[in-house]
């Protein structure tokens, strides 16, 4: 399962990089909140919550796109990440270590 903090930034990068004239996305949007994160997504996207043991997991789905997340303090960092495709940032938010992957190409 993908790490939530990685996917949030990846999804933001992906959605920002979309062409406004793309018929898949309308100019209308809505807000999806996942814990402390807020995402602005097209209106046809939906949040699907799934059963997790020690974390909040689920996916955001729409227009043939699925963005999975795993939000929890025990989620471990991804290893062996290709720097050809991602910029990796290790940061601390609210006292918790977070790994963020930003797609180099949307």
N, C-alpha and C positions, 0 to 999 in steps of 0.2 A: 504494500500500500504506500502511496506517495505521501510525503510529508506536507502537512497543511501549509506551513510557512513558505515552502518552495512553490507550491502551486498557486498561492494567492498572488505572488509577484509575477509568476509566469502568466497567469490568467489576465492580470492587469495589463501586462506588456502585450499579450495577444489581443485583447479587446481594444486597446488604444491603437494598435497597429492595423486594425481592420479598415478597409476602404469604406468611406461613408456611402459610396454609391453601390456597394455590395447589396444585392437583393436579400441576402440571408439575414441582414440586420436592419431593423427599422430605426428611425431617428428617436423613437420613444424608448425610454429606459425605466427601470425600477431599481430599488435598493434591496439587496440581500444582506442580512447581518449574520455573521458567524462569530459568536463570542465577541471579542473586542475589535473585530474587523468588519468593515462595511464595504460592499462591492456594488458598483453601479453596472448593471447588466441589461441587455435587451429584454423587453417584456415577455418574450417567449421562453426565457430561461427559468428554471425552477430549482429550488433547493430540495434535495432528497436526503433525509437523515437516515442513517443506518445504525444498527446495533453495534456498539463498541464495548470492550471490557473495561479499559482504564482511560479511554480517550473519547473525544467527540469526533465521529467519523461520518462521512457522507459524500455527496457529490452535487455539483451544480451542472445542470444539463439543459441543452437547447441547441437548435440549429445544427444537429449532428456533432456537437462538441460536448465532451464530458470532462469535467475538472474534478478529480477526486481530492479529498483532503483527510488528514488525520491530525487532529488538534489535541495535543496532550503534553504534559510535562515529561512523560517518559518516552516520547517519540525520539528516536535516535537520529543522528545526522546521516545523510546520504554519504556514501564513500565511493571512490573511483569515478568522480564526475568529470566528464569531458570538458576541458576548458575551451574546446573548439565551439561548443554549443551554449555554454552557460558561464556567466560571471558569478562567482561564489562570494558571498559576504557572510561573515560570522559576526553577529552583533548581540548586544544584551538589551532586552526590553523588560522593564519592570522587574529587574533582577534575575531574569531567566535568559539563558543562552539560546539564541535562535540562529538557524542557518537559513539563508535566503539565496535562492537561485534565480537569476534573471536571465531570460533567454536572450541570446545575442541577435537572433533573427526571430521576428514574431511569426 
